Amino acid sequence: MSDDIRQRIGLRPVVNVSGTMTSLGASIVVPEAIKAMTEILPQFVEVNDLQRKASALIARLTGAEAGFVTASCASGISLAVAGAITGPNLLAIERLPDVAPEKNEVIVQMGHVVSYGAPVDQSIRLAGGKAVMIGQATSTHRFHMEQAINEKTAAAVFVVSHHVVNYGLLHLTEFVEIAHAKGVPVIVDAASEYDLKLFLAQGADIALYSGHKFLGGPTSGIVAGKKELVRNAFLQNMGIGRGMKVGKESIVGVMAALEAWEKRDHAGIRERETGYLNLWKRTLDGRPGITALIEPDPTNNPLDRMRVIVSPPDAHITAWDLAAALGRGNPPVIVRDHEVEHHYFYLDPCNLHPGQEVIVANRLAEELDKARASNEIIATPLEDRSRHRFDGMLRWPD
Ligand SMILES: *Cc1c(COP(=O)(O)O)cnc(C)c1O
């Protein structure tokens, strides 16, 4: 019997060099969180008291006045928006997503309306909010925001992500200044950010994080910010938040992950990841048609990734066919390929178990050797990718 649960239940033992992906199980949960979850599971607790403990811990680590744990960062957006719409009105909370009176407009820059696996604006609409998109995809000016705010404006949402347009938009400090001048609270989606203090320090009223990304906690979301706004978001657990609830295990799991985060040897981890990147660079340098670059994280998280640029005439394969071959292999190696149409993908070192970096290097070398030995260039049409993108999903569960 395999001691890998994935093989016992017939799942492919994937190696994740793509980063923190919900579709692959997010991140490696830290031992402290696993231990805390195991300890609490057989016990009863008063969950709102447990959330009070979480609030104090979240406050200490983020600089917020209060906080709580929910199912995900996406839930956090919905709950924070809902709280801004209803305030502490329990009847209004029960009525959501129906809203009356209509103070439910939520301002968001067009260049921030991205998909993190689902659309940002949907998490606003789920809460009864009306997403008011300002500016254009690549430009927001002060006047766009100033003139969008009116008596129906409930909140403004700001997204921090490598997915968002990274030029021409309002910076958080300016976004906050304009919102606060008209008494509008600012909710920041900082799902994948390492810095637990920065966005609140820059004036955000609520900052939202994923518990299962860099923190290495269980699947969960963290809501942190001004006490009244956080409370109004928390009260949604008697309404739309019910379907987004977390159990005791996720709350203690995230608390343990937060405490572990404080003590984590960040420099040591960075050094280990740099070792992986250097190994991959040595493996790839000098191969025909391959350029391997070590690049910093686009939102300034303390993390580097490797960009692997593939030139099909020399490598004899396209970037997307190489990514697909790695994903089909044994073991499957899943790379970060959301920009692959530009002939590159990334290798993200942060979710590897020690030793897997060698598997990644060997699989890259194998596939590249195989491609070079092929007389023809392995090049499936890029259009096939988009045409067939959802085939598997639409056939699920078969
Ligand atoms: C991952 C992500 C989310 C979703 O976070 P979950 O906790 O998985 O719901 C939302 N926004 C951004 C910017 C993300 O990167």
Ligand as a Chemical Component Dictionary entry (heavy atoms), coordinates in Angstrom:
data_LIG
# 
_chem_comp.id                   LIG 
_chem_comp.type                 NON-POLYMER 
_chem_comp.pdbx_formal_charge   0 
_chem_comp.three_letter_code    LIG 
# 
loop_
_chem_comp_atom.comp_id 
_chem_comp_atom.atom_id 
_chem_comp_atom.alt_atom_id 
_chem_comp_atom.type_symbol 
_chem_comp_atom.charge 
_chem_comp_atom.model_Cartn_x 
_chem_comp_atom.model_Cartn_y 
_chem_comp_atom.model_Cartn_z 
_chem_comp_atom.pdbx_ordinal 
LIG C1 C1 C 0 -6.420  33.826 -4.785 1  
LIG C2 C2 C 0 -7.046  35.138 -4.911 2  
LIG C3 C3 C 0 -8.357  35.348 -4.507 3  
LIG C4 C4 C 0 -9.201  34.229 -4.019 4  
LIG O1 O1 O 0 -8.742  33.794 -2.792 5  
LIG P1 P1 P 0 -9.441  32.535 -2.123 6  
LIG O2 O2 O 0 -8.988  32.609 -0.713 7  
LIG O3 O3 O 0 -8.914  31.348 -2.827 8  
LIG O4 O4 O 0 -10.891 32.737 -2.283 9  
LIG C5 C5 C 0 -8.891  36.609 -4.577 10 
LIG N1 N1 N 0 -8.178  37.633 -5.048 11 
LIG C6 C6 C 0 -6.902  37.484 -5.460 12 
LIG C7 C7 C 0 -6.159  38.680 -5.935 13 
LIG C8 C8 C 0 -6.289  36.227 -5.412 14 
LIG O5 O5 O 0 -5.022  36.076 -5.793 15 
# 
loop_
_chem_comp_bond.comp_id 
_chem_comp_bond.atom_id_1 
_chem_comp_bond.atom_id_2 
_chem_comp_bond.value_order 
_chem_comp_bond.pdbx_ordinal 
LIG C1 C2 SING 1  
LIG C2 C3 SING 2  
LIG C2 C8 DOUB 3  
LIG C3 C4 SING 4  
LIG C3 C5 DOUB 5  
LIG C4 O1 SING 6  
LIG O1 P1 SING 7  
LIG P1 O2 DOUB 8  
LIG P1 O3 SING 9  
LIG P1 O4 SING 10 
LIG C5 N1 SING 11 
LIG N1 C6 DOUB 12 
LIG C6 C7 SING 13 
LIG C6 C8 SING 14 
LIG C8 O5 SING 15 
# 
